[in-house]
Amino acid sequence: MSGCTNCSTGTTAVGGCQNNGSCGTSDCNKMNAFDWLSHMGIPEIDKFDIAEIKFKGGRKDYFRNSGLLPLTTGDPVVVDVPNGHHIGYVSLQGELVRLQMQKRKIKNDDNILSIYRVATQKDLDKWQEAKNREIPTIYRSKQIIEELKLGMKLSDVEYQADNSKATFYYSADDRVDFRELIKILASEFKIRVEMRQISLRQEAGRLGGIGVCGRELCCSTWIHDFKSVTTSAARYQNLSLNPSKLSGQCGRLKCCLNFELDSYLSALEDIPNVEKPLLTEAGPAKLQKTDIFRRLMWFSYNDDNNWHSIDCDRVKMILEQNEKGITPFNLKQDKAFEGEFDQSKNNQDLELLDKKFAQSKRKKKRKPKSRKPNMTSGEAGTARPDQQEKRGRNQKSNRNHKRGNKNQKDNPSQIQADNGSQGPKSKNDGHPNKRRRPNRNRNPKNNPNQGKSDDN
């Protein structure tokens, strides 16, 4: 018995790949069903003889096991279809099939076709050859549709296992005349063509994908009957009526809007209905937001930006007081404080954060000064004029300083003569390596003795 061709298990695996739909390839994880009655000992005489068979894209149908074949969930079987035979996998059997047929309102009569046999390796090989034609057929068919300029969208093609018929699934907003298209497709692929129109939700279920929640699409995993979804479900859940956020991959409203609607409706029973602003001495309070599960309601005075949160019990109390003609001091107190009440304390945390980020300024980081290496004679010509002038002054002062030190070393007697003419010698006078102190009183105004003769 062969296993799943898309998994790593060998061909001797019993009942498919035995991964219970966790392999995530092809149709293994589409429309899975758990047989929770399989471990119970049900008499063989009373066993239901109809099995549920799953085909490509999660499509399921019911066939009668007239030959009482020993079937296991995941076995490939050859079933009877109009004008030929097809291959599918056993998805469910037993008493759960009876319940599913009652749910889908399918009658247990002679219209239910039978199961021929368990598929052999020869049947699977022939079916695989037929499936290999599907992708080239889709591409070529889309080209033909564009040439004929038909207002339809081709989503999938399914070949029958006996390679005698191909079913083309398409979606369209208006009615399409595809009689010419059928003739071209039949002559192009040498096969009997069947056109089947599906809705956009069914198209998304066949193609599959990942939703915004991070999980696989519900329409491709377990939903088989689609109910209408209205915007009132979004209003009850306090969701913004944004079509881009409320629509799914099919372009219609998300099916998950109906899943939690009952929980929201039960929670809304304890939420008071505020149709008009609450009357307080601080001013009329208008409802801005409601947290249904936390039972909190936010109000603002005179459409102010500061919102004040109170619980639903307090809102009911204020509504009762307003009906009696009583006006409370504000949303939280019935009577005024002895001192002044600061209403800005409700949003004190937000104001502190605003001040923090408003006062904080980014300090500019100082760039480290890069020390430039000494320029060579070739680089000197590329320096700027101010740098060349500054470098010339430094070199000139260095040459004068060296020339003065050299003259002092060569003629020490001249140093003594100079010192003797000015006055008595100091301790450092006459030393060739000591520098002479400069005369600070060079200005004649600051030196009264300057300009007088020695005789006076």
C-alpha positions in Angstrom: 0.0 0.0 0.0 1.4 3.3 -1.0 1.8 6.3 1.3 1.7 10.1 0.7 3.8 11.0 -2.3 4.6 14.4 -0.9 6.2 13.2 2.4 9.4 11.5 3.2 7.8 8.2 4.2 8.2 5.1 2.1 5.6 3.4 -0.1 5.0 0.8 2.6 3.4 3.2 5.0 -0.1 2.2 6.1 -2.9 4.8 6.1 -1.1 7.7 4.3 2.0 9.4 5.8 0.9 9.0 9.4 1.7 12.6 10.1 -1.9 13.5 10.9 -1.9 16.5 8.6 1.3 18.1 10.1 3.5 17.7 7.0 2.1 21.0 5.5 2.4 20.0 1.9 -0.2 19.8 -0.9 -3.7 19.0 0.6 -2.5 17.1 3.7 -3.7 19.9 6.0 -6.9 20.9 4.3 -10.2 20.0 5.8 -8.8 17.5 8.3 -11.2 15.6 10.5 -10.5 13.8 13.8 -12.4 10.6 14.3 -13.0 10.8 18.1 -15.1 7.6 17.9 -12.3 5.4 16.5 -11.2 4.0 19.8 -14.7 3.0 20.8 -15.9 -0.6 20.3 -18.8 -0.2 17.9 -20.4 -3.4 16.6 -19.4 -4.3 13.1 -23.0 -5.1 12.2 -24.2 -1.6 12.9 -21.2 0.1 11.2 -22.1 2.8 8.8 -21.2 1.8 5.2 -20.6 5.3 3.8 -17.2 6.9 3.9 -16.1 10.5 3.4 -13.5 10.9 0.6 -11.4 14.0 0.2 -10.2 15.3 -3.2 -8.0 18.1 -4.4 -8.5 21.5 -2.8 -10.2 20.1 0.3 -13.3 19.1 -1.6 -15.2 16.2 0.1 -17.8 13.9 -1.1 -19.5 10.7 0.2 -19.3 7.2 -1.3 -20.8 3.9 -0.3 -18.5 1.1 0.7 -20.7 -1.6 -1.0 -17.9 -4.2 -1.1 -17.1 -3.8 2.7 -13.5 -3.1 2.0 -11.2 -2.8 5.1 -10.5 1.0 4.8 -8.2 3.1 7.0 -8.1 6.9 7.2 -5.7 8.1 4.6 -6.0 5.2 2.1 -6.2 6.1 -1.6 -9.3 4.6 -3.1 -10.8 4.5 -6.6 -14.4 5.8 -6.6 -17.1 5.9 -9.2 -17.8 9.3 -10.8 -20.0 10.2 -13.8 -18.3 9.1 -17.1 -15.3 7.5 -15.5 -13.5 7.0 -12.2 -11.4 9.2 -9.9 -9.0 8.7 -7.0 -9.4 10.3 -3.5 -8.3 9.7 0.1 -10.4 8.4 2.9 -10.9 11.2 5.4 -13.6 9.9 7.7 -15.8 6.8 8.2 -18.1 5.3 10.7 -20.9 7.0 12.7 -19.3 10.5 12.3 -20.1 10.3 8.6 -23.8 9.8 9.4 -23.7 13.0 11.5 -21.9 14.9 8.8 -24.4 13.9 6.2 -27.2 15.0 8.5 -25.5 18.4 9.0 -25.1 18.9 5.3 -28.6 17.6 4.6 -27.4 14.8 2.3 -29.9 11.9 1.9 -28.8 8.3 2.2 -30.3 7.1 -1.1 -29.3 5.4 -4.3 -27.8 8.7 -5.6 -24.6 8.0 -3.6 -22.0 6.3 -5.7 -19.8 3.5 -4.6 -16.1 2.8 -4.0 -14.5 0.4 -6.5 -11.3 -0.6 -4.7 -8.2 0.5 -2.9 -5.9 2.2 -5.4 -3.0 0.2 -6.7 0.4 1.6 -7.7 -0.6 1.5 -11.3 -3.6 3.6 -10.6 -1.5 6.2 -8.7 1.1 6.4 -11.5 -1.6 7.1 -14.0 -3.2 9.7 -11.8 0.2 11.4 -11.3 0.6 11.7 -15.0 -2.8 13.4 -15.2 -1.9 15.8 -12.4 1.4 16.8 -14.1 -0.7 18.4 -16.9 -2.5 20.8 -14.5 0.0 23.6 -14.2 0.8 23.9 -18.0 -3.0 23.8 -18.6 -3.6 26.7 -16.2 -1.0 28.9 -17.9 -2.2 28.2 -21.4 -5.9 28.6 -20.4 -5.2 32.1 -18.9 -3.5 33.1 -22.2 -6.6 32.0 -24.1 -8.9 33.9 -21.7 -6.9 37.1 -22.2 -7.1 36.7 -26.0 -10.8 36.3 -25.8 -11.1 39.2 -23.4 -13.5 37.4 -21.0 -14.3 38.9 -17.6 -13.4 35.9 -15.6 -10.5 34.7 -13.4 -9.3 31.1 -13.7 -8.1 29.9 -10.3 -7.5 26.1 -10.6 -7.7 23.1 -12.8 -8.4 19.5 -11.7 -7.8 16.5 -13.9 -9.7 13.3 -13.4 -7.7 10.2 -12.5 -8.6 8.4 -15.7 -7.4 11.5 -17.7 -10.8 11.8 -19.5 -12.1 15.1 -18.0 -10.7 18.4 -16.7 -12.7 20.7 -14.4 -11.9 24.4 -14.6 -12.7 26.5 -11.5 -13.2 30.2 -12.2 -14.7 33.2 -10.5 -16.5 36.2 -12.1 -18.5 39.2 -11.0 -21.0 39.0 -13.9 -22.3 36.3 -16.2 -19.7 35.0 -18.7 -20.4 33.5 -22.1 -17.6 30.8 -22.3 -19.0 28.7 -25.1 -16.2 29.7 -27.4 -13.7 29.1 -24.7 -14.9 25.5 -24.1 -14.4 24.7 -27.8 -10.9 26.1 -27.8 -9.9 24.3 -24.6 -11.3 21.0 -25.8 -9.4 21.2 -29.1 -6.3 22.4 -27.4 -6.0 19.8 -24.7 -8.0 16.9 -26.3 -10.1 16.4 -23.2 -13.7 16.9 -22.0 -14.0 20.3 -20.3 -16.2 21.2 -17.4 -16.5 24.8 -16.2 -17.5 25.4 -12.6 -18.0 28.8 -11.1 -17.0 29.3 -7.5 -17.2 32.3 -5.1 -14.2 34.3 -4.0 -14.3 32.7 -0.5 -14.2 29.2 -2.1 -11.3 30.4 -4.4 -9.3 31.5 -1.3 -10.1 28.1 0.3 -8.8 26.2 -2.7 -5.6 28.2 -3.1 -4.9 28.5 0.6 -2.6 30.9 2.4 -1.6 32.5 5.7 -3.9 35.0 7.4 -2.9 38.1 9.3 -3.2 36.1 12.5 -0.3 34.0 11.4 -2.3 30.8 11.0 -3.6 29.0 7.9 -6.8 30.3 6.4 -9.9 29.0 8.1 -11.6 28.6 4.7 -8.9 26.1 3.6 -8.7 24.1 6.8 -12.2 23.6 8.3 -14.9 25.9 6.9 -17.0 24.3 4.2 -20.1 26.4 4.3 -19.7 30.2 4.2 -22.1 32.5 6.0 -22.7 36.1 5.2 -20.6 38.6 7.2 -22.0 42.2 7.7 -20.4 45.3 9.1 -22.7 45.2 12.1 -20.5 42.5 13.5 -17.6 44.9 13.4 -19.7 47.6 15.1 -20.6 45.4 18.0 -16.8 44.6 18.5 -15.9 48.3 18.4 -13.7 47.9 15.4 -12.8 50.7 13.0 -14.8 50.3 9.7 -11.7 50.3 7.6 -12.2 48.0 4.5 -8.5 47.3 4.2 -8.4 45.9 7.8 -11.7 44.1 7.8 -11.3 42.3 4.5 -9.4 39.1 4.1 -7.4 37.7 1.2 -10.5 37.0 -0.8 -11.5 40.7 -0.8 -14.6 40.1 1.3 -15.2 40.7 5.1 -13.3 38.3 7.3 -15.1 35.2 8.4 -13.5 35.5 11.8 -15.8 38.5 12.5 -18.6 36.0 13.1 -16.6 33.7 15.4 -16.3 36.1 18.4 -19.6 37.9 17.8 -21.5 35.7 20.4 -18.9 36.5 23.1 -19.1 40.2 22.5 -22.9 40.1 22.5 -23.0 38.3 25.8 -20.4 40.8 27.3 -22.4 43.8 26.0 -25.4 42.8 28.2 -23.7 44.3 31.2 -22.5 47.5 29.4 -24.9 50.4 29.8 -26.2 52.1 26.6 -25.1 55.7 26.6 -27.1 57.5 24.0 -26.5 61.1 25.2 -23.7 62.8 27.2 -23.6 62.5 31.0 -24.5 65.7 32.8 -22.0 66.8 35.5 -21.1 70.1 37.1 -17.7 69.9 35.3 -19.6 69.8 32.0 -21.3 67.3 29.7 -19.2 64.1 29.4 -19.3 62.5 26.0 -18.5 58.8 25.5 -15.3 58.2 23.5 -14.4 54.5 23.9 -15.6 51.4 25.6 -13.5 48.4 26.7 -16.1 45.6 26.7 -14.2 42.9 28.6 -12.5 45.2 31.2 -15.9 47.0 31.6 -14.3 50.4 31.4 -15.7 53.5 29.6 -13.8 56.6 28.6 -15.5 60.1 28.6 -14.3 63.6 27.8 -15.6 66.9 29.0 -16.8 69.2 26.1 -14.8 67.1 23.5 -11.6 67.7 25.4 -8.5 65.7 24.6 -8.2 64.4 28.1 -10.2 61.2 28.6 -11.4 60.0 31.9 -12.0 56.3 32.5 -14.7 55.0 34.9 -16.3 51.6 35.3 -19.7 50.6 34.1 -21.2 50.6 37.6 -20.3 54.2 38.0 -21.9 55.0 34.6 -25.1 53.3 35.6 -25.2 55.4 38.8 -24.7 58.7 36.9 -27.4 57.7 34.4 -29.8 57.1 37.3 -28.9 60.4 38.9 -29.5 62.3 35.7 -32.9 60.7 35.3 -33.8 62.0 38.8 -32.5 65.4 38.0 -29.3 65.1 40.2 -26.0 66.4 38.7 -22.8 65.0 40.3 -19.7 67.1 40.7 -17.8 65.1 38.1 -17.5 61.6 36.7 -15.7 60.2 39.8 -17.1 62.2 42.7 -20.7 63.1 43.6 -19.6 66.0 45.8 -16.9 68.6 45.5 -13.7 68.4 47.5 -12.8 71.0 50.1 -9.8 72.0 48.1 -9.5 72.3 44.4 -9.5 69.1 42.4 -6.9 68.8 39.7 -8.5 67.1 36.7 -5.1 66.9 34.9 -4.0 64.1 37.3 -5.9 61.5 35.2 -3.3 62.0 32.4 -0.4 62.9 34.6 1.7 60.0 33.4 1.2 61.0 29.8 2.1 64.6 30.5 5.3 63.6 32.3 6.3 61.5 29.3 5.6 64.4 27.0 7.7 66.8 29.1 10.5 64.3 29.4 10.8 63.8 25.6 10.2 67.5 24.9 13.0 68.7 27.2 15.6 66.1 26.4 17.8 67.3 23.6 20.3 65.3 21.8 23.8 66.3 22.5 26.0 66.7 19.5 29.0 64.4 19.7 32.3 66.2 19.0 34.2 64.7 16.3 37.7 63.7 17.3 40.5 65.9 15.9 42.5 64.0 13.4 46.2 64.7 13.7 47.5 65.4 10.2 50.9 64.0 9.5 53.8 66.3 8.5 53.5 67.3 4.9 56.4 66.6 2.7 57.9 69.0 0.2 55.5 67.7 -2.5 52.4 68.3 -0.3 53.5 71.8 0.8 52.4 73.2 -2.5 48.8 72.0 -2.0 48.3 73.7 1.4 45.9 76.7 1.7 47.2 80.3 1.7 46.5 80.9 5.4 48.2 77.7 6.4 51.2 78.6 4.2 51.4 82.1 5.8 51.2 80.7 9.4 53.8 78.0 8.6 56.1 80.7 7.2 55.9 82.8 10.4 56.6 79.8 12.6 59.6 78.9 10.6 60.9 82.5 10.7 60.6 82.7 14.5 62.4 79.4 14.9 65.3 80.6 12.7 65.6 83.9 14.7 65.6 82.0 18.0 68.3 79.6 16.9 70.4 82.5 15.5 70.2 84.3 18.9 71.3 81.2 20.9 74.2 80.7 18.5 75.5 84.3 18.9 75.4 84.0 22.7 77.4 80.8 22.7 80.1 82.2 20.3 80.7 85.6 22.1 80.2 85.4 25.9 82.2 88.6 26.5 79.6 90.5 24.6 76.9 89.2 27.0 78.9 90.5 30.0 79.4 93.9 28.4 75.7 94.2 27.8 75.0 93.2 31.3 77.5 95.7 32.7 76.0 98.6 30.8 72.6 97.9 32.2 73.4 97.3 35.9 74.8 94.8 38.3 75.0 91.3 37.2 72.5 88.7 38.5 73.2 85.2 39.5 72.4 83.9 36.0 74.3 86.6 34.2 77.2 85.4 32.2 75.8 81.9 31.8 75.6 81.2 28.1 72.6 78.9 28.2 70.3 81.1 30.4 67.9 83.5 28.7 67.9 87.2 29.6 64.8 88.4 31.3 62.9 91.0 29.2 62.5 94.5 30.5 58.8 94.9 31.5 59.0 98.7 31.8 59.5 99.5 28.2 56.8 102.3 28.1 58.4 105.6 29.1 55.2 106.7 30.9 55.4 103.8 33.4 59.2 104.5 34.1 59.6 108.0 35.6 63.4 107.7 35.8 63.7 107.1 32.1 64.9 110.2 30.1 66.7 111.8 33.1 70.5 112.5 33.0 72.9 110.8 35.4 74.1 114.2 36.8 70.6 114.8 38.3 
